[in-house]
Amino acid sequence: METSEKYQDQARMLANRVKKRFKHLYKRFTKQNLEVFRLYDWDIPEIRAVVDWYAGHLVVGEYSRKQSTPDWLPFMGKAVAQALDVPPANLHLKIRKAGVKDGARYHRINTKNQKIPMWERDLQFLVNPSDYVDTGLFSDHRETRMMVRQMARDKDFLNLYCYTGAFTCYAAKGGAASTLSVDRAETAITWVKENMTLNNLSAPCHTQIQMDTFAFLKKALRLKQRYDLAVVDPPSYSTTRMDNRHFDIAKDYPFLLNQVFKLMRPGGTVFFSTNHQNFSMAENQLDAADIQEITEQTIPEDYVSAKKQIHRCWRIIC
C-alpha cells in the first residue's frame, strides 16, 4: 500500500474512533462541567496517537519512534479536527518521546504564551495547549483530586512535585487549614499562583516554594514541619541541576516516601502516584502503618485502556 493511501486509511480510522468517543463522552462530561478529557490513546496498534479535548481545542500527540515521518502527525491531526469541527487555529500537535529526558514536562516547544481557563467541576485551571508537551492539567487524576478535596478540611496539606497546583486548588477548595506547594521549576510555581488566584483561593495560609524536593525535605525535617495530608506525584526520571543527581522513581521511591512520612503527623495520609509503566511497589521497604493501592478508583472512564494504565496510585496511612 502506498504511504498516502496508508495515511488516508489511518486518518479515517482515527477520525471515526474519535468522533464516536466524543459523542459517547461529551454530554455526560458537560453535565459534570468537565471541559478536559481524553478521546483516544493508541487504541489502534498502528495509530500511535493520543487525542485530548480542551473545550473546543484539540491536542493531538504522536508517540514517536525511529520510523516516524514528519507528515504523519499533521495528517492525523487534520482528520481529527475536521471530524469534530475544530478550526485549524485550535489544533495543537505534539511529539511525545519516550525515555529519561530531564524536565520533559517543562521543556518549551513553542512561545505563544497562551493560557486558557478550563473548567473541571467547580474549579478552573489555566492550560497552555501549545507551548509544552504537557498542557498544565493532567485530567487522569481528576478523581484523585476529588479524594484529596474530601479529606482536606482543617488539614495541613503538602503537594510535592506540584506542577501547576491542581491538587492544591482542590485541597484549598475543600477547606484545608494550609497548603504548601513545592516544585523546582519557576514556571510551575508561577502557574500555581495563577490557578489559585483564578479560583479566588489565594490567601496567606496557601504558600508555594520553588525548590528541589529532596532539598525541601531535608530543610522541612530540620525545621520540624508537619502535615496531615500530602500528594507525591514525581516524574519517572529527573536530574538535579545543582549537583547532577539522578532520580529514578523505580529505585528511589522508598527513600523519597520514607522522608515524606517523617513529615506526617500520626494517622496522616499520603497519596502517591506514578505513571512509570513498569513500577513495582515493595511495601516492606516503606515505614507506614497501612498501604493500599487505589488505582482502579482513581482512573476516570476516559482513561481506561486495555493497552496500558495511565497511572498507578496508592493511599498510605502513616
N, C-alpha and C positions, 0 to 999 in steps of 0.2 A: 504494500500500500504506500502511495506517495505521502510525503510528510504533510502536505497541505490537506489531503483527504483525511489523514490520521488526526490532525489537529481539529478539523471540522467535526469529525465524529466525537472526539473527546469533548469539544466545546458544547456540542449538542447534548451529550450525556450529562455533563456538569450543569448546564443551564436548566435542564429538565429536573434534575435532582434538587437543585437549589430552589427552584420555583415551587416544587411540591412541598419541600420542607418549610419554606417561608409561609405558604398557605396554612400548613399544619400548626405553626407556632405563633404567627403574628397576632391573631385575635386574642388568644389566651394571654399572651405576654403583655399585650396592650392593656388588658383589664387589670393586670398586676403593676402597670406603669413601669415595665421593663423595656427600655429602648435599645439595649445592647444584648445581642445573643448570637450564638454560633449557628450557622446554616449547613456547613459541610466541613469535614476534617478527614481527608484522604479515605473516604468511604469506598471509592472505586480504586482498586490497586494501581491501575496505570495512570490515574489522575492524582498526582502528588500535590494537591492544593488544600488550602484552608480558607474558608469564607466566613466572614463575620459581618453582621448587620449593626450599623450605628445610626439609628434614626434617620434613614434616608441616605446615609453614606455606606459604602461597601469597602471593606478592607479584604483584599484577596492576596493570599501569600502562596508562594511555591516552596515546598521542601526541596531545596536544590541538591543536586548531585553532579558528578563529573559529566554525565551525558546531557545535562540541561542546556537548552539553547535560549538565546536572548529573546526570541519572538514568541515562545510558548506562553509565558505568563500574560503578556498583553492580549493575546488571542483569547485565553480563557477569561480574563477579566472583562473584556468587551462583551463576550457572550452572556456572562452572568449579569452584568449591568443592564444589558438590553432586556433580558428576561424579567427583571424587576423594575424596569422603567427608571433606572438611576442614571442621571446625567453624567457625562464623562468627567466633569469637574469634581464629582463626588465619588469617583472611583480611585482607590489608593492601592497601589501594587507594592508588594514586599517580597524580598527574597529571604527565606528563613534557612540559615545554615546550622547544621548540627556540629557539635564539638565543644571545646572548652574555652571558647573565646571570652576573654575577660570583659565584663561590663556590657554584654550584648544588649541588655535592656535599656541602656542609656546611650548607646552608640548612635550618633546623629547621621541620618541618611538624606535629610532634606532640611531646608531652612525656611519653611513657610510660616512657622511660629503661629499656627492657627490652633487655638484651643476652643473646643465647642462643648457646652454643657449638655450632659446626657442624664436622663432620669434612671434611677434604679430604686423602685418603690417611692418612698417619700424623700429621698436624698438625690442630690445632683453631683455629678463628677465631671471635671474637665478632661476631655480626651483630645489628643493630638493625633489625628489619623494618618499623618503623612511624614512626620519628621524622624520617627524612630521605628524600629521593628515592632516594639510594643507600644500601645496607644496611651497607656496611663490607667487603664482599668482592666483587671483580669476578672471577667464575668463568670468564670468557672467557680469562683469562690463566693458567689452571692449568698448561697445557703449557709456557708460557714460564717460569713459576716453577720447573718441574722442570729446565729447561735451566740456569737460574741455579744451582740446587742442585748439579747435576752438575759445575759448573765452580768451585764456591766454595771447595773445600778449600784451606786455608792462604792464602786471598786476603784482601786488604783490600777490603771491599765498600761501595759508596756507593749509597744509594737516595734519589734526588731526587723531590720531589712524592710522598712515600712513602705518603700517605693513612694506612691503618691497619696498614701494615707487613707485608703478606703476603709480599712478595718478601724482606723482611729475615728473616722467620722461616725461609723456605726456605734462604736463604744460611747462616744460623746453623746450621740442622739439617744442612746439607751440609759443615760444618766450617770455615766462614770464620774466618780469624785475627781479624778485627774487622769490625764493621758500623757504619755511620753512617747514620741515617735523618733526612731533612730535610723539614719541611713547615712552612708558615707558620701553620697552624691548631693552636691548643692542643688542640682536640677530637681531632685526628688523632694528635698526639704522645702524648696520654694513652692512646689506643686502641692504639698501637704497643706501649707498655709493658705494657698488659694482655694483648695477644696473646703477647708474649714470655714473660710470667710464666705464662700458661696452658699454654704448651708447655715449661716448665722450661728456657728459653733465656736468661733474664736473667743477665747477667754484666758485669763492668766493661769488657770489650772490646766490648760492644754498647751504643752510645750513641745518643741522639736529640737533635736540635736544632730548636727552634721558630724559624724564620727564613725570610724571603723567599728564594727560590732564587738570585736574582741577587746579593743581598747576601751570601749564603753563599759563592757562587763567588768573589766579589771578595775576601772575607776568606780563604778557603782558599788562593787563589793567593798572597796576600801571605804566608801562613804556610807556604807550600810543602808543603801536604798532598798525599799521593799515594795512588792507589788502583789496584788490579789489575782490578776488575770493578765495573760500575755499571749501574743501571737508571734511565732517564729516561722517565717516562710523564706528561707535563704535561697540564693541561686545554687544550682548544682555545683558550679565551679566559680572561683574568683581568685584574684591575685591582689594582695595588698600592695599598693604602690610604694608606700613608705619603706617597707623592708622586704618587698618581693616575696612575701609569704603566700604560699599557695593553699587554697581551701578546696577540699573535695568533700561534698556532703556525705558520700558513701562511706568515707573513712573517718571524717572529723565530727560527725553528729554527736557521738557520746560526750566528747569534751564540751562542745557547744551547749548541748542541752543541760548537762550537769552544772555548768556555770550559771545558766539561766535559773535552774532550780534553786540555787543558793540565794537568789534574789527574791524568791517567792515566799510569802507567808504560809504557815502550815495550812493545808487544805486548799491552797491556791491552784488555779487551773492554767495549764499551758496548752494552747493549740499549736501543734507542729505539723507542717505540711512540706512536701517536696514533689516536684514534677520529674525527678530522676527516674527514668523508666526501669532501671534495674536495682532500685533501692531495696535493701533488706534490713529490717529492724531487729537488733539483738537486745531484747528487753532487759536481759541480765546485766547489761553494761550501764543501765540507767538507774540513778538513785531516786526513784519515785515510788509513791505509795500505790498508784494504780495507773495502768496504761491500757487504753482502749483504742483500737483502730476504728474510725468512724467514716472511712472513705465513702462507703455507699450512701451514707446520709448527706454527704456534702457535695456530691456531683449532681448538678442540675440535668434535667432531661435532654437539653440541647447539647450536652457534652457526653452523653452516654454513647460509647463506641465499642464495637466488638474488636477493633484493631488495637487500641491502647487505652490506658487510663490517663486522663488529663492531669490528675494529681493523686497523691495519697495523703491521708490526714489522720492524725491521732489526737485524742483528748487525754491529757496527762494530769493526774492529780498529785500534788506534791505533799 
